[in-house]
Amino acid sequence: MIGQLTGLVGQIEGERCIVDVNGVGYVVSASTRTLASVPMPPSVARFLIETVVREDAILLYGFATAEEQEWFRLLTTVQGVGAKVALAILSSNAPGDVFLAINAGDRGSLTRAAGVGPRLADRILSELKNKIAKMPVGAATIAASGGVVTSAAETGLEGDALLALAGLGFRRAEAWPVVKKVLAEHDGASLDLVIRLSLKDLAR
């Protein structure tokens, strides 16, 4: 079982690269975010590795951070989410964005990834919403979510505000923490005020 590779990056193409470790070239698949963080070949890079053994192949998936690797592991616990789809999700969404999307029930953020349709996105939201509380997301994301992980079922004023902002083109994952903040700072605010204050914050 390979857990880490440190070697000379000889070639990057598509969603994989070749890592030369003492003359042995390992093919490592990775998200576009991880590959974008790799120095231009030929340079030395370190990858955290998730090894997947199949009947016909041994596949290596590389990550620049332990945070991304943990999210890869969690995403692949969902039926229908294989390694390729998990990498696609992590290519289009940083781990913190995946956290916010699941926490806010934002299907749209997930369906931006190749291979993720509405039904699979709903399954991811349903199966993972109660499993993300202990996932690594970074201090900035915790602050954006108000430090609280909730279910995706917002109702009342909060839900109405989110629907209105979605109609104006804002993704649920980006609008949700802003609406939360506005509601916390302006107790008893009307829907119109919540929307106006949220728009002001989102426009920054």
C-alpha positions in Angstrom: 0.0 0.0 0.0 1.4 3.4 -1.1 0.6 6.3 1.2 2.9 9.0 -0.1 5.1 9.7 -3.1 7.9 12.2 -3.3 9.6 12.5 -6.6 10.3 14.3 -9.9 7.2 15.3 -11.7 8.1 14.4 -15.3 4.8 14.9 -17.1 1.4 16.4 -16.5 -1.5 15.6 -18.9 -5.2 15.9 -18.3 -6.1 14.7 -14.8 -2.9 12.8 -14.1 0.8 13.1 -13.9 3.9 10.9 -13.8 6.0 11.0 -10.7 9.6 9.6 -11.0 10.7 8.1 -7.8 14.3 6.7 -8.1 13.8 5.9 -11.7 10.3 4.3 -11.4 7.5 6.3 -12.9 4.2 6.2 -11.0 1.0 7.4 -12.8 -1.0 9.5 -10.3 -4.5 10.8 -10.9 -5.4 14.0 -9.1 -7.9 16.9 -9.1 -7.1 19.9 -11.2 -6.6 21.9 -7.9 -3.8 19.5 -6.8 -2.2 19.4 -10.2 -2.3 23.2 -10.4 -0.3 23.4 -7.2 2.4 21.1 -8.5 5.6 23.0 -9.7 6.3 22.8 -13.4 8.2 19.7 -14.5 10.9 18.7 -13.9 10.5 19.6 -10.2 10.2 17.6 -7.1 6.7 17.3 -5.5 5.1 15.4 -2.7 1.7 13.7 -3.0 -0.4 12.0 -0.4 -1.6 8.8 -2.0 -4.8 6.9 -1.9 -4.2 3.4 -3.4 -7.2 1.7 -5.0 -6.7 -2.0 -5.8 -8.9 -3.5 -8.5 -8.8 -6.9 -10.2 -7.2 -5.5 -13.3 -5.2 -2.6 -11.9 -3.6 -0.7 -9.0 -4.6 2.9 -9.2 -3.0 5.8 -7.4 -4.8 9.0 -6.5 -2.7 11.9 -5.3 -3.6 14.9 -3.1 -1.7 18.1 -2.2 -3.4 18.2 1.2 -4.7 15.8 3.8 -7.9 17.9 3.8 -8.6 17.0 0.2 -7.7 13.4 0.7 -10.2 13.1 3.6 -13.0 14.6 1.5 -12.1 12.2 -1.3 -12.5 9.3 1.1 -15.9 10.6 2.3 -17.3 11.3 -1.1 -16.4 7.8 -2.3 -18.6 6.3 0.5 -21.6 7.5 -1.5 -23.1 4.9 -3.9 -22.4 6.0 -7.4 -19.5 8.2 -6.5 -16.3 6.5 -7.7 -12.8 7.9 -7.6 -13.2 9.7 -10.9 -16.4 11.5 -9.9 -14.9 12.4 -6.5 -11.9 14.0 -8.2 -14.3 15.9 -10.5 -16.2 17.3 -7.5 -12.9 18.3 -5.8 -11.7 19.9 -9.1 -14.8 22.1 -9.3 -15.2 22.7 -5.6 -12.5 23.2 -2.9 -13.1 21.1 0.3 -14.6 24.1 2.1 -17.0 24.7 -0.8 -18.1 21.1 -0.7 -18.8 21.5 3.0 -20.9 24.6 2.4 -22.7 23.0 -0.5 -23.7 20.0 1.5 -24.5 22.0 4.6 -26.7 24.4 2.6 -28.3 21.7 0.4 -26.9 23.3 -2.7 -27.3 20.8 -5.5 -26.1 23.2 -8.2 -22.6 23.4 -6.8 -22.3 19.6 -7.0 -23.8 19.2 -10.5 -21.1 21.5 -11.9 -18.8 18.5 -11.6 -18.5 16.1 -14.5 -20.5 13.0 -13.9 -22.7 14.4 -11.2 -26.4 14.7 -12.2 -29.3 16.0 -10.1 -30.1 12.5 -8.7 -26.5 11.8 -7.6 -26.2 15.3 -6.2 -29.3 14.7 -4.1 -27.9 11.4 -2.9 -24.6 13.1 -1.8 -26.5 15.8 0.0 -28.8 13.2 1.7 -26.1 10.7 2.7 -23.4 13.2 3.8 -25.3 16.0 5.5 -24.9 14.3 8.9 -21.3 13.2 8.4 -19.6 16.5 7.6 -19.4 18.0 11.1 -16.0 16.5 11.8 -14.6 17.0 8.4 -11.6 19.3 7.9 -12.7 22.5 6.1 -10.5 25.3 7.4 -11.1 28.2 9.8 -12.4 30.5 7.1 -15.2 28.0 6.1 -16.2 27.5 9.8 -16.4 31.3 10.2 -18.5 31.6 7.0 -21.0 29.0 8.3 -21.3 30.8 11.6 -19.4 28.0 13.3 -22.5 25.8 13.2 -23.3 22.9 11.0 -27.0 22.5 10.4 -29.2 20.4 8.2 -30.1 21.6 4.8 -33.8 22.1 5.6 -34.0 25.9 6.1 -37.5 27.2 6.5 -39.3 30.5 7.1 -37.5 33.8 6.6 -34.1 32.1 5.9 -35.5 29.8 3.3 -37.4 32.6 1.6 -34.3 34.8 1.5 -32.3 31.9 0.0 -34.9 31.3 -2.7 -35.0 34.9 -3.6 -31.2 35.1 -3.9 -31.1 32.0 -6.0 -33.6 33.6 -8.3 -31.1 36.5 -8.7 -28.3 34.1 -9.7 -26.5 33.5 -6.4 -25.5 29.9 -5.5 -27.0 28.6 -2.3 -23.5 27.7 -0.9 -22.3 31.4 -1.2 -25.7 32.9 -0.2 -26.4 30.7 2.9 -23.6 32.0 5.2 -24.4 35.6 4.3 -28.1 35.2 5.1 -27.2 33.5 8.3 -24.9 36.4 9.3 -27.6 39.0 8.4 -30.3 37.2 10.4 -27.9 36.9 13.4 -27.1 40.6 13.3 -30.6 41.9 12.6 -33.1 40.1 14.8 -36.6 40.7 13.6 -35.6 42.0 10.2 -38.1 41.8 7.3 -37.6 39.7 4.2 -36.9 42.8 2.1 -34.2 44.0 4.6 -32.5 40.6 4.8 -32.3 40.4 1.0 -31.0 44.0 0.6 -28.3 43.5 3.3 -27.4 40.1 1.9 -27.0 41.6 -1.6 -24.8 44.3 -0.3 -22.6 41.8 1.4 -22.5 39.5 -1.7 -21.6 42.4 -3.9 -18.3 43.0 -2.1 
